[in-house]
Each structure stands twice: as C-alpha cells, then as structure tokens.
Amino acid sequence: MIEEIQLDAEDRMEKSLESLRQDFTKIRTGRAHTSLLDHIQVSYYGNNTPLSQVANISVIDSRTLGVTPWEKSMVQAVEKAIMDSDLGLNPASAGTLIRIPLPPMTEERRRDLTKVVRQEAEHGRVAIRNIRRDANTHLKKLIKSKEITEDEERHAEEFIQKLTDAFIAKVDEQLTAKETELMEV
C-alpha cells in the first residue's frame, strides 16, 4: 500500500520533470534546432497537421533551419504556417527547400527568455510539491482507516520528502543549464 503511493509519486514527479524538459526545448536559444518548429500546424487538405508530418525538418547550420515539404504543392502552405507562428521567423523558399534564418538574439531578449525559463522551473517545482501533498494526503487516509501505523506513515512521509527534494534539485539543475545556454553568445 505505502510502496504503491511512493512509486506513484515518483512516477508522477518523473513525468513532471520530463514535461519541464519539453517546455525548455521550446524556448529558443541562439542555436537552430528542429524542435523549435514542433508546435507549428500546417493546413493539409483542410486538416491541421503537425509540420513534421508534411515536411522534413533539418538544421542547415547553427543559425539556419531547412524545411523540405514532401509535396511540392505544400511549399507555400508550410511557408505561411511558419510566418503565422509566434516565433517571428521569416522563411525564404528556394524551389522545394524553405530556409529559415534565425535572427541573432539581443541581450534584452535573452534576459526576457531567462525570466520565462525561471517561471517554467517554478511551475515544475509547484507540480512536484503538489504530488508530494497528494501522496501525504493518501497516507493520512490510510492512517484514518487504520491500515498503517503512525511510524509507517512517518517513514513514508520522510521518503516522499527526500524524493521531493531530489526532484526539485533536478529542476534546479535543468534551470541552471538552460540559463547558461540562453546567456551564451
């Protein structure tokens, strides 16, 4: 019973950490990477389809992405979807290849993105603390129904607290790495 609660808490904390990693990859740094375009949807025969399902996305150099649609007729639709996205990118097509140059980031933009990253990290910490609270609530319910002893509850709470501390430390590591990456010129 206690082990199930602990394993569930650990699993949910791991998922929260993975979600934070995914959020961090969407925040642009100075280098080009294909995950920058992951959230873009393209109108493909009337349906919104992820860009990665209608085109090949590649990194041409450190500041340029290349997008090659599977169908030649999709070039303009892909180009329009990239322009309409919230990324502020200006694609240029050359035949079937769409080049997307990434503008250099200013110091002010880097500082703004650092604030965004810190907010995301705080959301991750809050999610982990909420998982701790849920696990402790389950333990309290078990004590009320006399399924476990107070000593077992205390030991389980200590384990969950150590788990929480470990995952919050991992969030802080992710934050430090992303801030360092953002501030690189």
C-alpha angles and dihedrals in degrees: 000000000000092000090054091054091048093047091047091050092048092048093049092047090052090052091050090052091049090050089053090051089052091050091050093053090057092057107091122238127184093277128078117245130167095237087071088079097042096107097048115114122204126202102243113180091330096313127101106240130179112260091237089063095055101036146027112248119203141165110245095182137334092287103030134070124197124210120190114185116217090230123046090221090062096063095095095042090052092046091051092048091053092048092048093050121102092247097090094229126152111210121202120201125213107183107304096342117088113201117204113194113200112222115232113263120245123225090249092053090049091053091048091051090049088058090050091050091051090051091051090050090051090051088052092051091049091050091052092048090050089054089052090051092050092050092049090049090054090051091051090052090052090052092050091052088047094237093129135026126246090250091055089048092050092049091048091049090050090051092049091048091052089048090050092049091050093051093046088052088053090051089052090050090052090048094050092048093049093046090051090049091049095050094050112109 
